[in-house]
């Protein structure tokens, strides 16, 4: 998975996220580390760009999901099946 010049960083980051999910950033970080240790500076820089894009895309996904989570947490919840009967108030 070499990263040539003129690479579409955004498309590659998106594809890596699709395939590797939450492990995408770890994969890109490892690729950059391997490249730098091998003396391939240009390739390492490309992988760091991909890593930055992955982190931006993942952060954007979290931000998009946050309003739905906040809305769900403010809705009243009915007593669950796990609520003991003795603690359930019964009005007559």
ABEGO torsion letter per residue (X at the ends): XBBBBGBBAAAAAAAAAAAAEAAAAAAAAAAAAAAAAAGBAAAAAAAAAAAAAAAAAAAAAAAAAAAAAAAAAABBBBBBAABBAAABBBBX
